[in-house]
Amino acid sequence: MSDPFQLAQRLQARRDQHLYRQRRVLESPQQAHIQCDGKTLRNFSSNDYLGLANHPAVVAASQKAAAEYGFGSGASHLVIGHSRVHHELEERLAEWVGRPRALLFSTGYMANLGVISALLERGDTVVQDKLNHASLLDGAQLSRGQLQRYHHNDLGSLQQRLQQAGGRVLVATDSVFSMDGDIAPLQDMAHLCQQQNAWLMVDDAHGLGVLGQGHGCLREYDLGLEQVPVYMGTLGKALGSYGAFVAGSEDLIEFLIQSARSYIYTTAMPPSVAAASLASLEVLAAERWRVERLQDLIGRFTRGALAMGLPMMPSTTAIQPLLVHDSEQALQLSATLLERGFLVGAIRPPTVPANAARLRITLSAAHSEQDIDDLLNALASN
Ligand code: PMP
């Protein structure tokens, strides 16, 4: 077969650069200890930060909703796919993050695409951190506006970009950076944005459930609607479910319902998935110890890593990257850990910048102290 796209050569080039990505097949639920490729592994790769993905109340709620509503949602939200459980979840999420209204999206990727492409028209600008999640950057590509990028968490660089920006201006940032684990200076950014009449959009995919006693970055840093007019949270990480939402003013939500293409032109998430998210919010509220336990384990890990002199990137969140630089070495380290029973992903370009390959270690309230100590010892002996 002729191949004008030269796929075989392009795949080989990825292999040669140690950038080839491979999937693993899980044979157990997502939890601290998993069955994978026929082995039991301690899981330090998941974003299930609170151990809710396999919580009995979450699983039971999804089963009950499937029995009541069936499985498929049947259509997009606007065309009749929106059930009572979706509606309740939106109300509950708005309350949880302290905003007037929330709107469900089927994934965080789609939420970011939808918001940015709906808000920006030709002549407008979206200003983004260079390390923002791919979905924020892709949203800018899809929009008719201009993309400007500033240096990571650098307020001076942001200010420069804001001064050059034309039209209406949206500034978008991750709260907790997904591959670095550090946190954007949200209060200062909000202040700058207000001075320049720009709107700040925060993607709290890795902050919701972790920061602000589980309520996310808005609660942690006391950020009102004026400071952060556009908030995006995901349900597939600390909440252990699937999907995402945008929270903000009545007008923002109505505008997105009218114009966000990734909201309008896609099937609504199944009601049982929405029910699982609702249950998971309830568990989060009732079992506050999960958030505290995660913080304790983060403290245990970072203190241990510091004492052992491991080359960790500075992070106080559940994402604890160990900087390796070289992609091949990162792969080797991940393979050695795998042999010793630890699943830790090697993150390589283009997900991270060139020569910045790393192990992305993620911690969960479901880990034991022993899991943390054993991982530290395994890392130190490499
Ligand atoms: N934003 C950030 C910062 C993320 O890390 C992710 C998930 N990797 C997303 C958005 C996308 O969310 P989802 O997985 O729900 O599409």
Boltz pocket constraint, residues with backbone or C-beta under 6 A from the ligand:
constraints:
  - pocket:
      binder: B
      contacts: [[A, 106], [A, 107], [A, 108], [A, 109], [A, 110], [A, 112], [A, 133], [A, 135], [A, 174], [A, 176], [A, 178], [A, 203], [A, 205], [A, 206], [A, 234], [A, 235], [A, 236], [A, 243], [A, 244]]
      max_distance: 6.0
